Amino acid sequence: MSERSLKAELAAFFNMRSLLSFGLQCLVILGLFLVIRWIAHNTIVNLRASNIASGFDFLDKRAGFNQPSSIIQYDDNATNGEVIAASLVNLVFISALSLVTATLIGLFIGIGRLSQNWLVAKLSLCYVEFFRNIPPLVLLFFWSIGIMQILPPARQSLHWGDLAINIRGIYLPRPVWGEHVLLFVVLSVILMALAFVLHFRGRYMIKETGNTRIKWWYGPFIGIFCPIILFLLFAYPTSWDIPTLKGFNFSGGYYISPEFLSLYLALSIYTGALIAETIRAGIQGVDKGMSEAGASLGLSNGLIMRLVILPLALRIIIPPLASQYMNLIKNTSLGAAVGYSELMMVSSTIMERTGQSVELAVIWIEVYLGLSIVVSLFMNWFNRHMALVER
């Protein structure tokens, strides 16, 4: 082999696009490894210099504080792990409640933006342009400082029946459930799972066989009416625990803290404005001929929107809607600014007592990443379920 041909083959070998791509990927991976190693080394050195032991053993130590607004109550003797678990329940609860409320607000405001009624359309436009251009933290302080702090003290509470509202929060009557409430919950979960299977199996059989006599409505019947019957039999409240004023505060009943209300209203109103624009864009993305087809069948505007436009718009709405849901979950961390006992606020208190900043940061990442992935997986499944099937 001549020297010229050897050089030509070597040049061709090193000019291969796949080889260059592989080499570049190896360099990127090596660079990431070195950066991570450098960060880990500096973290370990700083922890040792501060005499802080690394690891998650601090989760088994006594926390030494409590939060009366927590859904799962705990006292000063609770461990750090139990406190973080309780704060995680608070985070999930307010996220779920805010997601439902923001979706309903966004649905009504988004449809209102396209209303033929001039006043409804303009009011919806003002709502969207006003609230989506205000940072959620400002809304949070508005509700916490501007509204909740001007409520009367406990002795001058506002009363609506057995409900009491004052500067310390809202007090509601609490039902005293029947003795077999746990049995009701277990049987209801089983029935709803069975209803889910029967409903979608019936729909699938109708789609595959074309037999419209298949009773697809058995599933909803079992999942709705049977739990109602079980509730009346096993869990119907025997009495009510009414909140009463004792000394300087109320006792009994359900307690809703002003911190929870402030965060709930701020997240729901802010995210509702963003969802409204997503829904409006999805509705306008549907071909106008669909509305005309519905009108030609004699359907009213409400039926056209509910049966024709919204089901088609969902295919456009769902992907950006998932992003809004995940942003809402992450924005719950703003609750630390007003003292709501969610993950960030409780973890910050534990960090001041233990100094385990790295471990707590890992917990934050795992929790928020895990919740976002769960929402993403569910919305992707729902998106595939709603997608048009092409032949």
VEXNUTI-188679 format. One line per 4 residues: number of its first residue (from 1); their letters; for each residue x, y, z of C-alpha. Coordinates in nm, 4 decimals. Layout:
NUM> a> X:Y:Z | ...
END
This chain:
1> mser> 0.0000:0.0000:0.0000 | 0.1482:0.3324:-0.1031 | 0.2017:0.6156:0.1390 | -0.0469:0.8332:-0.0473
5> slka> -0.3284:0.5752:-0.0255 | -0.2583:0.5188:0.3468 | -0.2906:0.8930:0.4149 | -0.6118:0.9048:0.2147
9> elaa> -0.7641:0.6192:0.4138 | -0.6598:0.7764:0.7448 | -0.8066:1.1107:0.6379 | -1.1321:0.9416:0.5371
13> ffnm> -1.1432:0.7542:0.8680 | -1.1016:1.0669:1.0797 | -1.3485:1.2578:0.8650 | -1.6233:1.0106:0.9425
17> rsll> -1.9204:1.1995:1.0859 | -2.0102:0.9191:1.3259 | -1.6597:0.9112:1.4723 | -1.6563:1.2875:1.5250
21> sfgl> -2.0002:1.2723:1.6847 | -1.8918:0.9898:1.9177 | -1.5801:1.1772:2.0218 | -1.7740:1.4941:2.0931
25> qclv> -2.0240:1.3038:2.3096 | -1.7390:1.1461:2.5053 | -1.5894:1.4904:2.5712 | -1.9260:1.6252:2.6916
29> ilgl> -1.9767:1.3285:2.9261 | -1.6230:1.3664:3.0602 | -1.6779:1.7375:3.1183 | -2.0039:1.6737:3.3061
33> flvi> -1.8336:1.4084:3.5194 | -1.5523:1.6475:3.6128 | -1.7975:1.9266:3.7005 | -2.0067:1.6946:3.9206
37> rwia> -1.6922:1.5602:4.0866 | -1.5705:1.9133:4.1564 | -1.9061:2.0138:4.3085 | -1.9193:1.6986:4.5246
41> hnti> -1.5615:1.7511:4.6442 | -1.6241:2.1148:4.7408 | -1.9468:2.0198:4.9185 | -1.7746:1.7522:5.1266
45> vnlr> -1.4876:1.9870:5.2151 | -1.7262:2.2646:5.3216 | -1.9364:2.0272:5.5327 | -1.6286:1.8980:5.7106
49> asni> -1.5041:2.2530:5.7697 | -1.8407:2.3375:5.9281 | -1.8385:2.0170:6.1397 | -2.1637:1.9007:5.9778
53> asgf> -2.2063:1.5270:5.9332 | -2.3518:1.4326:5.5966 | -2.6316:1.1803:5.5598 | -3.0009:1.1521:5.6377
57> dfld> -2.9712:1.0480:6.0025 | -3.1140:1.3866:6.1047 | -3.4583:1.2671:5.9856 | -3.4851:1.0474:6.2962
61> krag> -3.4034:1.3308:6.5372 | -3.6575:1.5392:6.7275 | -3.7817:1.8432:6.5329 | -3.8763:2.0548:6.8353
65> fnqp> -4.1514:2.2631:6.6723 | -4.5077:2.2242:6.5466 | -4.7459:2.3825:6.2958 | -5.1124:2.4122:6.4015
69> ssii> -5.2240:2.4718:6.0397 | -5.0935:2.1337:5.9208 | -5.3442:1.8768:5.7951 | -5.1596:1.6006:5.9819
73> qydd> -5.1136:1.7354:6.3337 | -4.7863:1.6761:6.5189 | -4.6300:1.8015:6.8401 | -4.2815:1.9079:6.9482
77> natn> -4.1712:1.5466:6.9910 | -4.2219:1.4569:6.6228 | -3.9115:1.3656:6.4250 | -3.7811:1.5681:6.1313
81> gevi> -3.8917:1.2922:5.8964 | -4.2490:1.3019:6.0299 | -4.2583:1.6804:5.9997 | -4.1369:1.6695:5.6385
85> aasl> -4.3928:1.3987:5.5578 | -4.6709:1.6162:5.7049 | -4.5519:1.9157:5.5028 | -4.5553:1.6997:5.1891
89> vnlv> -4.9216:1.6145:5.2556 | -4.9952:1.9869:5.2882 | -4.8160:2.0533:4.9593 | -5.0064:1.7836:4.7694
93> fisa> -5.3408:1.8892:4.9174 | -5.3118:2.2577:4.8311 | -5.1707:2.1708:4.4876 | -5.4656:1.9454:4.4051
97> lslv> -5.7223:2.1930:4.5373 | -5.5633:2.4845:4.3513 | -5.5394:2.2811:4.0294 | -5.9130:2.2095:4.0328
101> tatl> -6.0071:2.5691:4.1163 | -5.7674:2.7210:3.8615 | -5.8974:2.4867:3.5910 | -6.2591:2.5850:3.6588
105> iglf> -6.1675:2.9551:3.6631 | -5.9692:2.9173:3.3416 | -6.2530:2.7287:3.1721 | -6.5177:2.9914:3.2489
109> igig> -6.2918:3.2897:3.1798 | -6.1525:3.1326:2.8610 | -6.5014:3.0702:2.7241 | -6.6050:3.4164:2.8448
113> rlsq> -6.3257:3.5720:2.6373 | -6.5036:3.4443:2.3250 | -6.8555:3.5319:2.4394 | -7.0751:3.7365:2.2066
117> nwlv> -7.1864:3.9363:2.5105 | -6.9694:4.2500:2.5074 | -6.9653:4.2934:2.8874 | -6.8739:3.9299:2.9599
121> akls> -6.5975:3.9329:2.6976 | -6.4447:4.2575:2.8253 | -6.4630:4.1566:3.1920 | -6.2914:3.8266:3.1079
125> lcyv> -6.0246:4.0151:2.9139 | -5.9654:4.2493:3.2085 | -5.9343:3.9533:3.4454 | -5.6737:3.7829:3.2266
129> effr> -5.4669:4.0939:3.1536 | -5.4729:4.2057:3.5161 | -5.3901:3.8874:3.7037 | -5.1473:3.7224:3.4621
133> nipp> -4.9264:4.0347:3.4667 | -4.8956:4.0416:3.8462 | -4.6337:3.8153:4.0083 | -4.7949:3.5437:4.2222
137> lvll> -4.5878:3.6563:4.5207 | -4.7526:4.0009:4.5046 | -5.0964:3.8378:4.4959 | -4.9948:3.6223:4.7914
141> ffws> -4.8966:3.9260:4.9995 | -5.2146:4.1064:4.8919 | -5.4353:3.8313:5.0312 | -5.2183:3.7705:5.3386
145> igim> -5.1532:4.1306:5.4428 | -5.4151:4.3343:5.2589 | -5.7200:4.1136:5.3239 | -5.6609:3.8587:5.6011
149> qilp> -5.5049:4.1077:5.8421 | -5.8049:4.3420:5.8387 | -6.0470:4.0754:5.9608 | -6.1838:4.1219:6.3155
153> parq> -6.0330:3.9500:6.6229 | -6.1743:3.6251:6.7603 | -6.4226:3.7881:7.0004 | -6.5722:3.9994:6.7182
157> slhw> -6.5790:3.7163:6.4628 | -6.8047:3.7269:6.1600 | -7.0690:3.4526:6.1839 | -7.2776:3.2789:5.9187
161> gdla> -7.4674:3.0124:6.1025 | -7.2090:2.7909:6.2725 | -6.9266:2.9287:6.0558 | -6.6897:3.1833:6.2124
165> inir> -6.4345:3.4073:6.0366 | -6.1712:3.6163:6.2127 | -5.8097:3.7239:6.1794 | -5.6919:3.3786:6.2874
169> giyl> -5.8745:3.1962:6.0068 | -6.2033:3.0237:5.9321 | -6.3742:2.7762:6.1655 | -6.6229:2.5278:6.0170
173> prpv> -6.8489:2.2628:6.1730 | -6.6922:1.9174:6.1572 | -6.9050:1.6074:6.0983 | -6.8573:1.3194:6.3397
177> wgeh> -6.8509:1.0245:6.1008 | -7.0078:0.6853:6.1604 | -6.8162:0.3971:6.3143 | -6.7597:0.2180:5.9813
181> vllf> -6.6202:0.5093:5.7811 | -6.3007:0.3120:5.7020 | -6.5093:0.0291:5.5542 | -6.6930:0.2868:5.3422
185> vvls> -6.3642:0.4265:5.2072 | -6.2251:0.0815:5.1171 | -6.5447:-0.0359:4.9462 | -6.5812:0.2935:4.7591
189> vilm> -6.2284:0.2701:4.6200 | -6.2937:-0.0875:4.5042 | -6.6247:0.0110:4.3426 | -6.4753:0.3124:4.1629
193> alaf> -6.1921:0.0978:4.0267 | -6.4490:-0.1571:3.9053 | -6.6581:0.1224:3.7532 | -6.3545:0.2570:3.5688
197> vlhf> -6.2819:-0.0853:3.4175 | -6.6441:-0.1530:3.3205 | -6.6931:0.1887:3.1642 | -6.3889:0.1772:2.9375
201> rgry> -6.4442:-0.1899:2.8550 | -6.7990:-0.1070:2.7428 | -6.6762:0.1839:2.5326 | -6.4068:-0.0349:2.3772
205> mike> -6.6540:-0.3126:2.2943 | -6.8933:-0.0667:2.1317 | -6.6074:0.0745:1.9238 | -6.4829:-0.2711:1.8177
209> tgnt> -6.8147:-0.4475:1.7585 | -7.0490:-0.1609:1.6800 | -7.3076:-0.3134:1.9146 | -7.4796:-0.0136:2.0747
213> rikw> -7.6802:-0.2386:2.3085 | -7.3769:-0.2921:2.5307 | -7.4490:-0.1278:2.8670 | -7.1528:0.1084:2.8935
217> wygp> -7.3329:0.3114:3.1622 | -7.3037:0.0297:3.4182 | -6.9626:0.1662:3.5183 | -7.0759:0.5212:3.6053
221> figi> -7.3803:0.3778:3.7849 | -7.1650:0.1554:4.0073 | -6.9049:0.4271:4.0652 | -7.1527:0.7004:4.1656
225> fcpi> -7.4700:0.5576:4.3148 | -7.3227:0.2610:4.5024 | -7.0791:0.4781:4.7053 | -7.3705:0.7081:4.7913
229> ilfl> -7.5654:0.4121:4.9264 | -7.2599:0.2913:5.1201 | -7.2132:0.6393:5.2639 | -7.5695:0.6471:5.3936
233> lfay> -7.5264:0.3010:5.5455 | -7.1786:0.3201:5.7004 | -7.0415:0.6754:5.7131 | -7.3345:0.9133:5.7545
237> ptsw> -7.2371:1.1636:6.0288 | -7.4031:1.0949:6.3615 | -7.3478:1.4513:6.4919 | -7.1574:1.7747:6.4244
241> dipt> -6.8678:1.9254:6.6162 | -6.9498:2.2982:6.6277 | -6.6609:2.5461:6.6818 | -6.7130:2.7460:7.0009
245> lkgf> -6.5295:3.0444:7.1457 | -6.3293:2.9504:7.4547 | -6.1152:3.2261:7.5984 | -5.9357:3.4083:7.3210
249> nfsg> -5.9783:3.1458:7.0475 | -6.2191:2.8942:6.9003 | -6.2021:2.5205:6.9629 | -6.3652:2.2334:6.7809
253> gyyi> -6.4646:2.1951:6.4182 | -6.2406:2.2373:6.1161 | -5.9778:2.5117:6.1098 | -5.8586:2.6825:5.7895
257> spef> -5.5553:2.9034:5.8464 | -5.5166:3.2456:5.6779 | -5.1826:3.1283:5.5349 | -5.3565:2.8420:5.3553
261> lsly> -5.6307:3.0707:5.2238 | -5.3795:3.3295:5.1002 | -5.1727:3.0737:4.9111 | -5.4792:2.8939:4.7750
265> lals> -5.6417:3.2112:4.6419 | -5.3180:3.3513:4.4979 | -5.2298:3.0303:4.3108 | -5.5846:2.9691:4.1875
269> iytg> -5.6442:3.3222:4.0604 | -5.3011:3.3631:3.8986 | -5.2903:3.0219:3.7317 | -5.6571:3.0524:3.6329
273> alia> -5.5700:3.3564:3.4202 | -5.2946:3.1627:3.2419 | -5.5179:2.8601:3.1867 | -5.7910:3.0869:3.0486
277> etir> -5.5601:3.1997:2.7679 | -5.4638:2.8390:2.6970 | -5.8295:2.7372:2.6689 | -5.9138:3.0395:2.4544
281> agiq> -5.6316:2.9547:2.2136 | -5.7450:2.5926:2.1978 | -6.1046:2.6899:2.1193 | -5.9968:2.9322:1.8487
285> gvdk> -5.7785:2.6586:1.7008 | -6.0873:2.4508:1.6157 | -6.2128:2.4896:1.2612 | -6.5059:2.7309:1.2403
289> gmse> -6.6870:2.4790:1.0222 | -6.7378:2.2602:1.3295 | -6.9544:2.5271:1.4901 | -7.1475:2.5702:1.1672
293> agas> -7.2017:2.1941:1.1459 | -7.3389:2.1878:1.5003 | -7.5679:2.4817:1.4265 | -7.6958:2.3073:1.1143
297> lgls> -7.8086:2.0190:1.3365 | -8.0116:2.2580:1.5475 | -7.7848:2.2520:1.8517 | -7.7782:2.5516:2.0850
301> ngli> -7.4578:2.7489:2.1401 | -7.4094:2.5810:2.4779 | -7.4418:2.2309:2.3342 | -7.2117:2.3173:2.0429
305> mrlv> -6.9459:2.4352:2.2892 | -6.9873:2.1355:2.5229 | -7.0297:1.8537:2.2690 | -6.8344:1.9750:1.9656
309> ilpl> -6.5855:2.2534:2.0298 | -6.4390:2.1628:2.3710 | -6.3715:1.7928:2.2901 | -6.1853:1.8998:1.9758
313> alri> -6.0054:2.1841:2.1528 | -5.8730:1.9465:2.4204 | -5.6210:1.8100:2.1709 | -5.4696:2.1578:2.1525
317> iipp> -5.5198:2.2546:2.5169 | -5.3738:1.9534:2.6999 | -4.9976:1.9932:2.6231 | -4.9658:2.3581:2.7394
321> lasq> -5.2104:2.2886:3.0224 | -4.9682:2.0305:3.1639 | -4.7007:2.3004:3.1860 | -4.9362:2.5297:3.3789
325> ymnl> -5.0170:2.2492:3.6220 | -4.6499:2.1813:3.6876 | -4.5809:2.5531:3.7347 | -4.8592:2.5717:3.9928
329> iknt> -4.7106:2.2823:4.1894 | -4.3705:2.4516:4.1931 | -4.5250:2.7869:4.2914 | -4.6552:2.6315:4.6144
333> slga> -4.3038:2.6928:4.7474 | -4.4073:3.0602:4.7760 | -4.6091:2.9570:5.0814 | -4.2898:2.9923:5.2859
337> avgy> -4.3216:3.3714:5.2418 | -4.6425:3.3821:5.4505 | -4.5654:3.0943:5.6889 | -4.7769:2.8171:5.5379
341> selm> -4.6424:2.4812:5.6534 | -4.5480:2.3382:5.3147 | -4.2223:2.1643:5.2266 | -3.9993:2.4700:5.1743
345> mvss> -4.1086:2.6488:5.4907 | -4.0742:2.3433:5.7164 | -3.7444:2.2380:5.5572 | -3.6008:2.5868:5.6061
349> time> -3.6769:2.5641:5.9780 | -3.5122:2.2204:5.9964 | -3.2121:2.3531:5.8030 | -3.1598:2.6306:6.0577
353> rtgq> -3.1621:2.3738:6.3393 | -2.9509:2.1004:6.1793 | -2.7501:2.2646:5.9028 | -2.8253:1.9740:5.6631
357> svel> -2.8659:2.2012:5.3614 | -2.7425:1.9543:5.0984 | -2.9669:1.6686:5.2118 | -3.2717:1.8964:5.2309
361> aviw> -3.1965:2.0329:4.8844 | -3.1933:1.6733:4.7575 | -3.5352:1.6171:4.9196 | -3.6695:1.9329:4.7528
365> ievy> -3.5474:1.8207:4.4129 | -3.6885:1.4702:4.4535 | -4.0303:1.5922:4.5703 | -4.0888:1.8607:4.3081
369> lgls> -3.9364:1.6518:4.0309 | -4.1465:1.3505:4.1330 | -4.4721:1.5479:4.1462 | -4.4006:1.7118:3.8109
373> ivvs> -4.3243:1.3761:3.6495 | -4.6499:1.2292:3.7853 | -4.8485:1.5211:3.6382 | -4.6586:1.4942:3.3109
377> lfmn> -4.7210:1.1204:3.2791 | -5.0923:1.1605:3.3533 | -5.1353:1.4476:3.1078 | -4.9429:1.2590:2.8373
381> wfnr> -5.1695:0.9570:2.8908 | -5.4764:1.1787:2.8747 | -5.3431:1.3458:2.5611 | -5.2939:1.0096:2.3897
385> hmal> -5.6437:0.9046:2.4983 | -5.7954:1.2175:2.3459 | -5.5893:1.2066:2.0244 | -5.7630:1.1418:1.6952
389> ver> -5.7167:0.7867:1.5679 | -5.6010:0.7882:1.2064 | -5.6606:0.4923:0.9799
END
